[in-house]
Amino acid sequence: MTYYVYLIVTKVKNRTTSYVGYTKNLNERIKLHNTNKGAKFTKGKKWKLVYYEEYDSKHEAMKNEYSLKKNYVLRNKLKIGNKN
């Protein structure tokens, strides 16, 4: 089974905010974030997918999700590299 680690961004009051997560169904998960049914942190905002990686195991996906969540330098590079 394929798992995904993803980074989504939103802009609120001229500030870009990011969120990192993992899922089995990437398209459905992004849809949930944008319809106020995703994580509590993401409710009420319009999110854009800017980065994702595929993994063959849930363990690897969770390990790399944790790593990306803590790596603010990389998160900022990914946000800046994908601005509209």
FENNORGI-V102047 format. One record per residue. RES is the residue in three letters. OMEGA is omega in radians with two decimals (999 if undefined). BURIAL is b if it has 9 or more other ideal C-beta (glycine too) atoms within 8 Angstrom, else e. Layout:
BEGIN
res-><RES | RES>
omega-><OMEGA | OMEGA>
burial-><BURIAL | BURIAL>
END
This chain:
BEGIN
res-><MET | THR | TYR | TYR | VAL | TYR | LEU | ILE | VAL | THR | LYS | VAL | LYS | ASN | ARG | THR | THR | SER | TYR | VAL | GLY | TYR | THR | LYS | ASN | LEU | ASN | GLU | ARG | ILE | LYS | LEU | HIS | ASN | THR | ASN | LYS | GLY | ALA | LYS | PHE | THR | LYS | GLY | LYS | LYS | TRP | LYS | LEU | VAL | TYR | TYR | GLU | GLU | TYR | ASP | SER | LYS | HIS | GLU | ALA | MET | LYS | ASN | GLU | TYR | SER | LEU | LYS | LYS | ASN | TYR | VAL | LEU | ARG | ASN | LYS | LEU | LYS | ILE | GLY | ASN | LYS | ASN>
omega-><-3.13 | 3.05 | -3.10 | 2.92 | -3.03 | 3.06 | 3.08 | -3.14 | 3.04 | 3.12 | 3.12 | 3.13 | 3.11 | 3.10 | 3.13 | 3.13 | -3.14 | 3.10 | 3.13 | 3.10 | 3.04 | -3.08 | 3.01 | -3.08 | -3.02 | -3.10 | 3.14 | -3.12 | 3.11 | 3.10 | 3.11 | 3.10 | -3.08 | 3.10 | 3.08 | 3.11 | 3.12 | 3.13 | -3.12 | -3.14 | -3.02 | -3.06 | 3.05 | -3.14 | 3.08 | -3.05 | 3.11 | 3.09 | -3.14 | -3.09 | 2.99 | 3.08 | 3.10 | 3.09 | 3.14 | -3.12 | 3.10 | -3.14 | 3.12 | 3.14 | -3.13 | 3.13 | -3.12 | 3.03 | 3.13 | -3.13 | 3.13 | 3.12 | -3.09 | -3.07 | -3.08 | 3.10 | 3.11 | 3.12 | 3.13 | 3.08 | 3.13 | 3.11 | -3.09 | -3.12 | -3.09 | 3.09 | 3.10 | 999>
burial-><e | e | b | b | b | b | b | b | b | b | e | e | e | e | e | e | b | b | b | b | b | b | b | e | e | b | e | e | b | b | e | b | b | b | e | e | e | b | e | e | e | b | e | e | e | e | b | e | b | b | e | b | e | e | b | e | e | b | e | b | b | b | e | b | b | e | e | b | e | e | e | e | e | e | b | e | e | b | b | e | e | b | e | e>
END
